[in-house]
Amino acid sequence: MSMPMITLDNVTVTYNRHPAVHHVSGCFEPGSLTAIAGSNGAGKSTLLKAMMGELSSVEGTIDRGDLLVRDFGYLPQAADIDRHFPLSVADTVMLGAWREVGAFGGATRAVVDRARQALVAVGLAGFEKRDIGSLSVGQFQRVLFARLLLQDAKVIILDEPFTAIDARTTHDLLAIIRRWHQEARTVIAVLHDFDQVRAYFPQTLLLARKVIGWGPTEEVLTKENLLHAKAMTEDWDDQAGVCEAPVLEGS
Ligand SMILES: Nc1ncnc2c1ncn2[C@@H]1O[C@H](COP(=O)(O)OP(=O)(O)OP(=O)(O)O)[C@@H](O)[C@H]1O
């Protein structure tokens, strides 16, 4: 059996000493396609940011195995992305290849061809010279998927990729996620639409500050678990302190 690719062991993440997620343990297998689901404030984005190494107050262990930073492709929530830069669609997609190209290096013909193919794959052929500020929300999301295609990452982490995205665009981008899965990449996506999760994502991590369920989607998204998750998130005290270490019997 292959070794787990990303293993979380008792991960707790705090903001100003208040836990946003706590005691999360489990693993993302290589090539798995996992949805992270949960209510607003359940800690989904926090967990992704911790996995990306973006947060400093992380307790427990996030073991990324042999993976390097370059092996991760990360799409943050749209609200965290500033697109008021005077960047063209082509330049934005090319950012996916910056590790290959380097800060001042020139892109090879092969990289430019791959960027062009990525734009075709997301249905934006001919948009190369458009300013990203002039795109619709859905078109911009397609550009960001093209950038991920170019990056060619082993692990792809998407934070609410379909929020405010229309059905047609969502359908097209889900097809790309499916393609990544068929290519045996590990894909992790925060999603709010349970029907979508059931239809496309074999694995689910249901989060409500802690893990409510993590495994095959049909076993995790039960009515009971969803009610439990909702109640947990609603009852959570944002000012709660970090749990004390459990007292071991006999100590
Ligand atoms: N930078 C921050 N500073 C302080 N608290 C934060 C910060 N970011 C998130 N939080 C808090 O951590 C908790 C979890 O937030 P997080 O954004 O991870 O939830 P989420 O499940 O992704 O929610 P949503 O579905 O609304 O995006 C919330 O109570 C939030 O207010």
The ligand as an SDF file (V2000), in Angstrom:
LIG
                    3D

 31 33  0  0  0  0  0  0  0  0999 V2000
   -6.9230   36.1960   10.2490 N   0  0  0  0  0  0  0  0  0  0  0  0
   -7.7970   35.8530   11.2140 C   0  0  0  0  0  0  0  0  0  0  0  0
   -7.7270   36.4230   12.4480 N   0  0  0  0  0  0  0  0  0  0  0  0
   -8.5820   36.0520   13.4210 C   0  0  0  0  0  0  0  0  0  0  0  0
   -9.5480   35.1190   13.2720 N   0  0  0  0  0  0  0  0  0  0  0  0
   -9.6550   34.5400   12.0730 C   0  0  0  0  0  0  0  0  0  0  0  0
   -8.7980   34.8710   10.9780 C   0  0  0  0  0  0  0  0  0  0  0  0
   -9.1490   34.1180    9.9080 N   0  0  0  0  0  0  0  0  0  0  0  0
  -10.1800   33.3550   10.3180 C   0  0  0  0  0  0  0  0  0  0  0  0
  -10.4860   33.6020   11.6080 N   0  0  0  0  0  0  0  0  0  0  0  0
  -11.5410   32.9630   12.3920 C   0  0  0  0  0  0  0  0  0  0  0  0
  -11.3370   31.5590   12.3760 O   0  0  0  0  0  0  0  0  0  0  0  0
  -12.5800   30.8770   12.2690 C   0  0  0  0  0  0  0  0  0  0  0  0
  -12.5600   29.9480   11.0640 C   0  0  0  0  0  0  0  0  0  0  0  0
  -12.4960   30.7610    9.8900 O   0  0  0  0  0  0  0  0  0  0  0  0
  -12.2980   30.1390    8.4440 P   0  0  0  0  0  0  0  0  0  0  0  0
  -12.1910   31.2720    7.4820 O   0  0  0  0  0  0  0  0  0  0  0  0
  -11.1890   29.1630    8.4910 O   0  0  0  0  0  0  0  0  0  0  0  0
  -13.6750   29.3620    8.2600 O   0  0  0  0  0  0  0  0  0  0  0  0
  -14.3180   28.7310    6.9440 P   0  0  0  0  0  0  0  0  0  0  0  0
  -14.8340   27.3850    7.3230 O   0  0  0  0  0  0  0  0  0  0  0  0
  -13.3420   28.7750    5.8210 O   0  0  0  0  0  0  0  0  0  0  0  0
  -15.5430   29.7190    6.6840 O   0  0  0  0  0  0  0  0  0  0  0  0
  -16.2530   30.2190    5.3210 P   0  0  0  0  0  0  0  0  0  0  0  0
  -17.0450   29.0630    4.7930 O   0  0  0  0  0  0  0  0  0  0  0  0
  -17.1490   31.3270    5.8200 O   0  0  0  0  0  0  0  0  0  0  0  0
  -15.1800   30.7050    4.3900 O   0  0  0  0  0  0  0  0  0  0  0  0
  -13.6640   31.9600   12.1970 C   0  0  0  0  0  0  0  0  0  0  0  0
  -14.2090   32.1520   13.4950 O   0  0  0  0  0  0  0  0  0  0  0  0
  -12.9010   33.1910   11.7590 C   0  0  0  0  0  0  0  0  0  0  0  0
  -13.5070   34.3780   12.2620 O   0  0  0  0  0  0  0  0  0  0  0  0
  1  2  1  0
  2  3  1  0
  2  7  2  0
  3  4  2  0
  4  5  1  0
  5  6  2  0
  6  7  1  0
  6 10  1  0
  7  8  1  0
  8  9  2  0
  9 10  1  0
 10 11  1  0
 11 12  1  0
 11 30  1  0
 12 13  1  0
 13 14  1  0
 13 28  1  0
 14 15  1  0
 15 16  1  0
 16 17  2  0
 16 18  1  0
 16 19  1  0
 19 20  1  0
 20 21  2  0
 20 22  1  0
 20 23  1  0
 23 24  1  0
 24 25  2  0
 24 26  1  0
 24 27  1  0
 28 29  1  0
 28 30  1  0
 30 31  1  0
M  END
$$$$
